[in-house]
């Protein structure tokens, strides 16, 4: 037998409209009444029909989450499960479901987001990347659709809500750390210049070099595309320079692990021959050989705060754009050493 909202109302001795307001967590209903109604719902095994409610309320109770590429490739990077954990926590607390994008390239992602918005499949969107000249972000902004970005927008920064770390400052500090260890030949490895996070980190790296009167050397830059194509060859060419680097700033821990593996095959020891520092502080970093010095960018918090910000924006469409900066933690381990 199917339990209806009227059955709950009768047992709780309230009007059906009161049960509806309890389900919607309306502030007009007292906590005592909410408690009594929820107890009856649990006792009778009543589950609200959110699909039917969404047709009435013109709300899907669903948040769209858009990744920079297909879910298949994104989930190979531990960043995305962790940021989704933060998103899920906030969504669950606010009774929202999650709709994950499945587009595998920029055009597919754009078309899927247009479909999400125009088909009203979601109430708001969390973009898990910030790409330069991104037509998806421009579409969301021009459509005045609620969205929040994890990362600093390339354009319209003052008009878009976003959650990010201070990537310029952080990278400046980690590069300065290597300089203070005596390194002057420091390479910047990984990251696509199509994404704002790479641009910001590269700028931080350059600022640290400039302050230490160390000239920027284009040969010490290795791009993500080259690493994906042939990481072994990329590091071999870097180490075969007339003045090979004695330290690496890598875009994330996964790239750092790969570099350590290739260097080991070349009989180059980390940290005795070369120091490595990275970002994300993945769980494996503590157990890698050597344990990796990394910046904990608080991935879970990025997802949590972005979703909190989005839900606030959906509830208060006229609220001003927010910039939320998540603090980071520098985790010093054994992959860096003073230069001899």
N, C-alpha and C positions, 0 to 999 in steps of 0.2 A: 504494500500500500504506500502510495506517494504522500509524503507529508507536505502540506501547503503552509503558506504564510498565515492563513486563517486559523489553522490548527495551533500554530505557535501562539498567536494572539489570544485565542480562547484559553489555552492552558496558562498563559502568563497573566491573563485578565487585563489585557491592554487592547487598544485598537490596532488593526492591521497596519495602519499608517505609522504607528509607533514602532512596530517591528521593522518596517522599511527604514525608518530613521536610525534605528539601532544598527542595522546592517551597514548603513552609510556612515556610521559613527558621527551622527549629527551632534553638535554641541548643545542643541536645544533639549536633548534628553539627559536626564540626570544619570550619574554613574551607577546609582543604586538600581534604577530601572534597566539600564544597559546590562548590568550584571544578572538580574533576574531573567531577562529575555534570553540572554546568551546561554544561561544554564538550561532553560527550557529547550532552546534550539539543539543543544548538545544531547539532552535527555531524549528528545524525539527523533534525533538523527536528521535534522533539517539542514539542507545545504542550499544557500541562495543561488538562484539562476542569474548569474552575472551577465550572461549574454542577453537575456530578456531585459534586464535592468539597463544595460548599456543602450538598448534601442530607445528606451524611454528617456534616459538621462543624457543621451547623445554623447556618451563616454564609453570607451572600450575597456577602461581600467587596465590598459596595456601600455608599456613603454617600449619603444623601438630602440634597439642597440645596434649601431652600425660600425662594423669593423673595417680596417683599411683594405682587407682582401678576404677571400673566402674563409668560412669557418674552419675548413679542413686545414688550411695553412696557418691560420691565426692560432689555433689551439696547439700547434706544435711549439709555440712560444709561451712559456709559463706566465708571461705578463697578463695574457688575456683571461685565463681562468681566474687569476687572482683579482683583476679589476672587476670581473663579472661577479665574484663573491661579494665585493663591496656594493655593487649595483643591486644584487639580489637581496641583500640584507635590508636596504632601504625600501626596495620595491615591496618586499614581503610585509614589512612593518606598516606600509601604507596601503596594503591590499591591491597591489598592482602585479600583473603578470608581465613577462618579458617576451618580446618578439625579436629574434636574432636575424640580422641580415645574412643573405647567402650569396650575394654578388661576388664574382671572382675577379673583376677588374673595375676600373674607374667608371666606365659607361654602365656596366651592369648594376653597380652600387647606386649610381645616380637614378637609373630607371626604377630600381626597387624603392628608393626613397620617395620618388614622385608618386609611385603607386601607393605607398604607405600613407602619404599625406592626402592625396586626392581621394583615395578609397576610404579614408578615415579609419584605417586599421589600427592606428595607435593614437594616443593622446599627446605624446611628446617623444622626442628622440634624444638619445645620448650618442654623440659622435666620438668614437674612441681614437681619433687621430685629427691632426690638422695639417692638411696638404696645401702647398702654395697654389694659388689660382684654382681653388677647388670649386667646381660648379655645383656640387651637392650642398656645400655650406652656403653658397650664394643663393641657391634656390630656397633653402629653408629660411634664410634671412629675408629675402624678398617676399616670401609667402607669409611672413609674420607668424610662422608656426613655432610652437614652443620647442626649443632645443638648447642643449648645453654641450660644450666641447670639452673633452679631456685633452688639454693642450692649448697653447696660445694661438688664436686665430691669426692668419697671415694678413688679413684685411679686416677693417671695421672692428678692431679690437675693443673700442670703447662702446660698441653697440651690441656686443655678443657676450653672453654669460659663459665663462669658462673656468675650469679648474686645472691648475698646473703646478709644477715645481718652478723655482727660479733657476732655470737651466743655465743661463749665462753665468750667474754667480757661482753655482755649484761647480761647473766645469772649470771656471777660473780658479777656484779653490783647490780642486784636485790636481790641476796642472801645476799650480804653485807648490803644492805638497811635493811633487816629483822634482821640481826645480830646487826646493830646499834640501832634497836628498842628494843634490849635486848633479842632476841630469840636465843637459842642455840640448841633447838630440832626442826630442820627444815626438813620436808620431801620433796622429789622430786616425783611428782605424774604425771603419764601419759607419753605417748610417747613410740614408739616402737624402740627398739635398732637395728632394721633392717635398720633404716633411720639415715643418717648422722646428721640431725638437732638435733635429740635426743642425740646422742653421744656428739656433741659439747656443748649442753646445760648442759648435765650431767657433762662434764669436767669443765665448768664454775662454776657450783654449787660446785663441789669438791674443786676447787681452792680457792673459797671464804672461805669455811670451813677450809681449810689448813692454810690460812693466819691468820685466827682467832683462830688457835689452837683448833679447834673443830673436834673431830674424826668423820670420815665418818661411818655411820651406815647403813648396808645393809637393816635392817628392815624398814628404812625410805624411801625405794624405792618401788613405786607401778607402775607396767608396764601397758601400754595401753591395752594389751591383757586381763589382769585380770579385768580391769575396764569394758571393753566391755562385758565380761562374767558375771560379777556381781559387779557393782560399789558400791552398798550398802554394800555388804559383805567386799569389799576391804577397804572401809573407816572405817567400824566397827572394823575390825582387827587392823587397824592402830591406832585407838583411844583406843583400849583395851591393848596396849603395857604397860609394867611396867612404861616406861617414854614416854607417848604419845607426839606427836609433838605439838608445840604451833604455828607453822606456816607451810604453804604449798607453794611450788613453783610448779605451775601446767603448763603443756605443752601448753595448749591454753585455751581460755575463755570458750569454750564449756565444757571442763572437769571441769573448776572452777565452772560453774553454777551447774553442776551435784553434785559436792562435797558439795556446799553450801546447796543444797536441801536435801541431805542425812544427813548432819550435823544438819540441822534444825529438821529433824525427830528424831534425837537422843538428841534433846534439847541442842545442842552445838551451841553457838552463835558466829557468825562472825560479828565484829572482837573482841568482848569482851573476848571470850574463845580461839579463834584461828584466826590467820591472814592468808589471802590468796592473792597471787600475781600471775599474769598470763601474757600471750602473745596474741597478735593480735589486742587488743583494738577494738573488734567488736562493732557495733552501740548499741547493747543492753547493753553493759557493763556499760554505763553511767546511765542506767535506772534499772539495777538489784538491788536487795535488799540484802546487801548494794551495792552501786555503786562500781564496781570492779576496783582495782588498776591493771593496765595492761601496757604492753609495746606495743606501736604502731609500728609495724614492716614495715609500709608503703607498704601494700600488692599491691595496685594499681601500685606503682612505681616499684616494683619487676617485674610485668608483662610487664610494659611499656619498661623498660630498657632492659629486656631480649629480647624482640621482636626487639627493635632498634638494639641491638647487633647482632641478628641473620640476620636481613636484610643487615646490613653492611657486615657480613661474606659471605652472599650469593652473594653480589655484588662484593666483593673483596676476593675471595677464598684463596689468599695467605696471608691475614692479620694474624697477630700474635694473639694467644688466649688472651682473656681479663678476668680480674677479676674485677667485679664491686661490691663495697660494698655500700649497701643502708643504710643511717643513720636511727636510731630509735628514738622514743620519749617516755620517761617515763611519764605515766599519773597517777599521784597520786590521789587516791580517798579515799573511806572510808572502804575498806576491810582489812586494816592493822592498827595495834595499838601497842603502846608500851606495852611490857610485864610487868605485875604488879610485 
